Amino acid sequence: MKTGIFYGSTTGNTENAANLICEQISGSHAAPIGEMQRANLESCDLLFLGASTWGLGELQDDWVDALSMLSGSNLKGKMVALFGLGDQASYPGTFVDGIRDLHDAAVEAGATVVGLCSAAGYDFQDSTALIGDKFLGLPLDEENQSDLTDERIQTWVEQVIKEAA
Ligand SMILES: Cc1cc2nc3c(=O)[nH]c(=O)nc-3n(C[C@H](O)[C@H](O)[C@H](O)COP(=O)(O)O)c2cc1C
């Protein structure tokens, strides 16, 4: 299964998370979404897509430009797993909202989204990335819960690989 890991990152936190995901998947490498073309996305069977959230619930800048490329891609029969960086203490009402934007664009492209996560263990008020009591991807919070990042990524990547098999 060809796996691609693409991210948009302003201060490096999403990039670091992408590299940690990469370490768990042999033969994969992580790349900034700003340098990618539609063909790079379409050539993968499983895509890990990561974004941080800025402003008040806004998608990271590189993704603002790349979102229409994602939604306009043909990802029918492909799987997409989403991860998002945010700060639940400072932005509790828009925590990792960017995951929702990636989700909606991936669904528009025809992909199946895997790797939903329980909201247990996070302390926030609201997020557009929620569906019921689950997030549409993996939230990570380097400001408040950086000690949990390694374990969260490890458990989640195992979950995604099982779902995608
Ligand atoms: C001005 C500003 C606005 C932010 N807005 C949000 C937000 O609305 N929701 C959220 O979850 N995190 C928000 N964050 C936190 C960032 O998403 C977080 O620092 C993230 O780790 C940055 O990742 P990056 O370095 O990959 O861009 C904001 C941070 C700053 C400085």
The ligand as an SDF file (V2000), in Angstrom:
LIG
                    3D

 31 33  0  0  0  0  0  0  0  0999 V2000
   -2.6350   33.4230   16.7370 C   0  0  0  0  0  0  0  0  0  0  0  0
   -2.9240   31.9640   16.9720 C   0  0  0  0  0  0  0  0  0  0  0  0
   -4.1800   31.4580   16.7130 C   0  0  0  0  0  0  0  0  0  0  0  0
   -4.4850   30.1090   16.9740 C   0  0  0  0  0  0  0  0  0  0  0  0
   -5.7580   29.6360   16.7830 N   0  0  0  0  0  0  0  0  0  0  0  0
   -6.0660   28.3770   17.1190 C   0  0  0  0  0  0  0  0  0  0  0  0
   -7.4110   27.8880   17.0170 C   0  0  0  0  0  0  0  0  0  0  0  0
   -8.3500   28.5910   16.6200 O   0  0  0  0  0  0  0  0  0  0  0  0
   -7.6530   26.5930   17.3950 N   0  0  0  0  0  0  0  0  0  0  0  0
   -6.6650   25.7650   17.8490 C   0  0  0  0  0  0  0  0  0  0  0  0
   -6.9410   24.6090   18.1870 O   0  0  0  0  0  0  0  0  0  0  0  0
   -5.3720   26.2110   17.9560 N   0  0  0  0  0  0  0  0  0  0  0  0
   -5.0540   27.4680   17.6040 C   0  0  0  0  0  0  0  0  0  0  0  0
   -3.7590   27.9190   17.7110 N   0  0  0  0  0  0  0  0  0  0  0  0
   -2.7080   26.9980   18.1950 C   0  0  0  0  0  0  0  0  0  0  0  0
   -1.8700   26.3770   17.0350 C   0  0  0  0  0  0  0  0  0  0  0  0
   -2.6740   25.6040   16.1840 O   0  0  0  0  0  0  0  0  0  0  0  0
   -0.8010   25.4950   17.6450 C   0  0  0  0  0  0  0  0  0  0  0  0
    0.1860   26.3310   18.2320 O   0  0  0  0  0  0  0  0  0  0  0  0
   -0.1420   24.5270   16.6950 C   0  0  0  0  0  0  0  0  0  0  0  0
    0.6700   23.6310   17.4100 O   0  0  0  0  0  0  0  0  0  0  0  0
    0.6860   25.2010   15.6110 C   0  0  0  0  0  0  0  0  0  0  0  0
    1.1500   24.1840   14.7480 O   0  0  0  0  0  0  0  0  0  0  0  0
    2.1600   24.5010   13.5330 P   0  0  0  0  0  0  0  0  0  0  0  0
    3.4510   24.9200   14.1530 O   0  0  0  0  0  0  0  0  0  0  0  0
    2.3220   23.1970   12.8240 O   0  0  0  0  0  0  0  0  0  0  0  0
    1.5310   25.5200   12.6690 O   0  0  0  0  0  0  0  0  0  0  0  0
   -3.4690   29.2560   17.4700 C   0  0  0  0  0  0  0  0  0  0  0  0
   -2.1920   29.7720   17.7260 C   0  0  0  0  0  0  0  0  0  0  0  0
   -1.9180   31.1080   17.5050 C   0  0  0  0  0  0  0  0  0  0  0  0
   -0.5390   31.6410   17.8400 C   0  0  0  0  0  0  0  0  0  0  0  0
  1  2  1  0
  2  3  1  0
  2 30  2  0
  3  4  2  0
  4  5  1  0
  4 28  1  0
  5  6  2  0
  6  7  1  0
  6 13  1  0
  7  8  2  0
  7  9  1  0
  9 10  1  0
 10 11  2  0
 10 12  1  0
 12 13  2  0
 13 14  1  0
 14 15  1  0
 14 28  1  0
 15 16  1  0
 16 17  1  0
 16 18  1  0
 18 19  1  0
 18 20  1  0
 20 21  1  0
 20 22  1  0
 22 23  1  0
 23 24  1  0
 24 25  2  0
 24 26  1  0
 24 27  1  0
 28 29  2  0
 29 30  1  0
 30 31  1  0
M  END
$$$$
